[in-house]
Amino acid sequence: MSGVDTLFLADRARAIKPSPSMAAKTRVDQLRAQGRDIIDFTVGEPDLPTPAHIVQAGIDALNSGDIRYTASAGARPLLEAVRAKFQRENSLDYGLDELIVGVGAKQLIFTALAATVQAGDEVIIPAPYWVSYPDMVLVNDGTPVVLACPEADGFKLTPQALEAAITPRTKWVLLNTPSNPTGAMYGADELRALGEVLARHPHVWLMTDEIYEHLAYGQARHASPAAVVPALAARTLTINGVSKAYAMTGWRLGYAGGPKPLIKAMATLISQSTSCVSAISQSAARVALTADQRCVSEAAAVFHLRRDRIVALLNAVPGIRCPQPQGAFYVYPSVDGLLGKRTPAGRVLETDLDVVMYLLDEAGVAVLDGAAYGLSPYLRLSFATSMENIEEGCRRIREACAALR
Ligand SMILES: Cc1ncc(COP(=O)(O)O)c(C=O)c1O
């Protein structure tokens, strides 16, 4: 791009970067185009197909002419399904005018920030975080306040850290449970303790990203903050979506519940940008949320087996230590034990990004660096990939790590 073209861009476009997982995907595609055999652990979406009854609902919508614009907050039948879902699974009781659907949870997070954040407003983001949060705050002129949540705290925000980070400019705290990238989940007691802090700071709102709600393993149970701390509900935006639970990432549909004035402002922003979510996706999502939910637990069972396997395989690699995630489909192993080691080519691994590049070049395994998620030295691997890939990818990682000196 020429200098003139760059000057044409707004500051807000220059303040942000493409998502690292999208950049990794481009790199993997390039290497594959060169004939390299790459095992890809960077993908953030289920590898399973959308369940057949949901696909059929999309086809039926097309055939029945359900192809028009809808209200910008979403078509009423879908909002009713979302309302019933929140009641049934989260003990949250929203009125229809307190609900909205968007082009993925991502659009709803973005739109909520756009509707509320002024220049200089602060948004507290516990790290490791989903890579898009800081950039979404920046593009809306806000200031991301990143709080490191070490492994010793289960990668979770503590009440003390939250209390210390709140200022008069704090607008939101963004909580993601289960978490991408660590799989950490907040229990009810932990949420109540955070709620006590927020009770002392009534100007601070809570945005909860619960997109991985249904991917919780073993004894882990998802708790919705607004249900656990009802006093906070009047300043909480609860965000969820069908992408991960129903393998519907490309359908692009998320939903949220929150106070009416906020939902109304978000709907206005959507009405002046995307108008509404595709009517076809809305029909399919209504069926996803109202039909038999067995497909969700079946998918979770598949991910559970993969989680157990990848954690065991990575913990067998000298220099890697992999905590067991409670939810989502990512592991976040520490590579502290690999730093300072020398590759066969004589290069010293100094950062988690060095480890990523070494694994990609030497082992043909694509993973992401903890630095991209705000906490080093870690890697992020997605286990939304086949058991064969998990076995082979971890075998390659073990071999590559054994070659380090
Ligand atoms: C934590 C988190 N929130 C939101 C999203 C986006 O979800 P959607 O497809 O509904 O936009 C993702 C996708 O990777 C995610 O990891």
The ligand as an SDF file (V2000), in Angstrom:
LIG
                    3D

 16 16  0  0  0  0  0  0  0  0999 V2000
  -14.2810  -16.1610   23.7750 C   0  0  0  0  0  0  0  0  0  0  0  0
  -14.9680  -16.0230   22.4630 C   0  0  0  0  0  0  0  0  0  0  0  0
  -16.0040  -15.1880   22.3540 N   0  0  0  0  0  0  0  0  0  0  0  0
  -16.6440  -15.0310   21.1910 C   0  0  0  0  0  0  0  0  0  0  0  0
  -16.2550  -15.7140   20.0530 C   0  0  0  0  0  0  0  0  0  0  0  0
  -16.9780  -15.4610   18.7620 C   0  0  0  0  0  0  0  0  0  0  0  0
  -18.1720  -16.1150   18.7020 O   0  0  0  0  0  0  0  0  0  0  0  0
  -19.1650  -15.8790   17.4900 P   0  0  0  0  0  0  0  0  0  0  0  0
  -18.8510  -16.8940   16.4380 O   0  0  0  0  0  0  0  0  0  0  0  0
  -20.5190  -16.0780   18.0980 O   0  0  0  0  0  0  0  0  0  0  0  0
  -18.9620  -14.4890   16.9950 O   0  0  0  0  0  0  0  0  0  0  0  0
  -15.1740  -16.5870   20.1220 C   0  0  0  0  0  0  0  0  0  0  0  0
  -14.7130  -17.3000   18.9060 C   0  0  0  0  0  0  0  0  0  0  0  0
  -13.6260  -17.7930   18.8160 O   0  0  0  0  0  0  0  0  0  0  0  0
  -14.5200  -16.7630   21.3560 C   0  0  0  0  0  0  0  0  0  0  0  0
  -13.4770  -17.5900   21.4810 O   0  0  0  0  0  0  0  0  0  0  0  0
  1  2  1  0
  2  3  1  0
  2 15  2  0
  3  4  2  0
  4  5  1  0
  5  6  1  0
  5 12  2  0
  6  7  1  0
  7  8  1  0
  8  9  2  0
  8 10  1  0
  8 11  1  0
 12 13  1  0
 12 15  1  0
 13 14  2  0
 15 16  1  0
M  END
$$$$
